[in-house]
Amino acid sequence: MAVDILVLSNGPGELATWVRPVVQALRQHLGCDRTIVRISVVLSPCPHATGKEAQIASSYPEVDRVQAAEHFLPFLLSGKTAANWDWHEKGVVLFLGGDQFFTVVIGKRLKYRTVIYAEWDARWYRWIDKFAAMKPKVFDKVPEKYANKFTVVGDLIAEVGNRKSDAGDWAGTDKLDRAGTGAPPLRELVGLLPGSKAAKLALGVPLCLSIAQSIHRIRPETRFVIPVAPTLDVQTLARFADPAQNPCLHLFANASAELHLTETPFLQTANGLQIELWTETPAYDLLSECSLCLTTVGANTAELGSLAVPMIVLIPTQQLDAMKAWDGLPGLLANLPLVGSVFATAINWLILQLGKGKLYAWPNIWAQAEIVPELIGKLEPEAVAILAIDYLSHPEKLAQMGDRLRSVRGESGAAHKIAELVCEEIEVQSNSDNN
């Protein structure tokens, strides 16, 4: 029996931490014969999208077909894809990001079984066949008669800790030896994760570069690397280190850098500090070798937490109108022509006021306590560097942070449990047709 598995998703974070491990698990359970099992990914619009989500999904070898987000609304309304895909008679719609309501509509139209990964809440449970819940509390408010639809699978992001990339063992390689001296790589490596969207990169890149230079002055043996987000290319990233192209650069001293396109590209600051640009994804092996990471908020904090990599989370507010990546109505207002910057400033100020005491990094949210430092405000690079140097100078502090991250990241195995639920729904559909 030939079956289709239609994966619904939306943003870059969901693709990296949800879709990737699940499609890998589906192929392990259902095999790689495309004439028997076909996996399609349909993307819906996302306020955090970069425009390269379809390209990322297409790069996953387990996936057969991908439709970009710009074609989603016609598909939702008519059931026809832009490429006029055919559909097998049997199949499952699997929700891994977006609006859960889409699963109901598309599942009914295709007459497929439906499975939703519910991270925080479960909706439309009357019309959905199965829910893969992150935690039991997801179905606390669900009527008892629907309880049989729910299975606790755990946190998909916890899969990161057990999914190393195929890039090989980082330790002992000469990947970072860009100076050409032939000296072996040093053990102390600091990762810089300034973000993947312009709203974060405008402040994140110059802030990270300035911090790196401050650390370098005190600890010249420390090496720095930026794992380039899969939605970026190195040229785009480098523009945010160019004073002619990033108006926020003047907010941070000594924050400019030039791009060098060697075999492994790097940014070089005015004082000669070279910061590696790592383009292989996912960069789990690389991140696991970092002594410490400086990162913005977002899915990257969840990935670092699942890898138990110590981090300092940076939320700079030097220019409030630069941050325009909010969801829903705030995001629409912040991106209006002419008046968008005014709205962005007001919205960000209000959110910061209301959010005092709020936790932003995923490991801290999981633990409901500040495991990793969250620095919010008009951040001074020198002050952040002093904090980072203190951690680097006291390995026992880093080890303690790593241990606490391991304790809250949850058990792995969610992807395989979701794949098992999909297999069960395929079997249910097959059995119902045979009766």
Secondary structure by P-SEA (a helix, b strand, c coil): cbbbbbbbbbccccccccaaaaaaaaaaacccccccbbbbbbbccccccccaaaaaaaacccccccccccccccccccccccccccccccbbbbbccccaaaaaaaaaaacbbbbbbccccccccccccccccccccccccccccccccccccccccccccccccccccccccccccccccccccccbbbbbbccccccccaaaaaaaaaaaaaaaaacccbbbbbcccccccccccccccccccccccccccccbbbbbbccbbbbbcccbbbbbbbccccaaaaaaaccbbbbcccaaaaaaaaacbbbbbbbcccccccccccccaaaaaaacccaaaaaaaaaaaaaaaaaccccccaaaaaaccccbbbbbccccaaaaaaaaaaaaacaaaaaaaaaaaaacccccaaaaaaaaaaaaaaaaaaaaaac
